[in-house]
Amino acid sequence: MEIHHPNHAALTVEEQQQLDRLKQVIEQVTADGKLTQVEIERIKAVVWSDKVVSPEELEVITKMVREKIASGELAVEW
């Protein structure tokens, strides 16, 4: 499902850099097909580093983490 935000402005350079950093960290921590609590905390630290959770960040997390967990492509180690 795609969510549209008609009143949402284009990302600033800083916001795009934050989003790119998030993608990079998620790719690094999920490369082995497992996600540990430490790795989850690392993702959270990147998301919260600017004190704002954007719709774009939530979309990246959904696509790169949640959907992979749901499909079995990524395992969470508690």
Secondary structure, DSSP 8 states (H G I E B T S, - for coil): -----TT-----HHHHHHHHHHHHHHHHHHTTSEEEHHHHHHHHHHHHTTS---HHHHHHHIIIIIHHHHHTSSEEE-
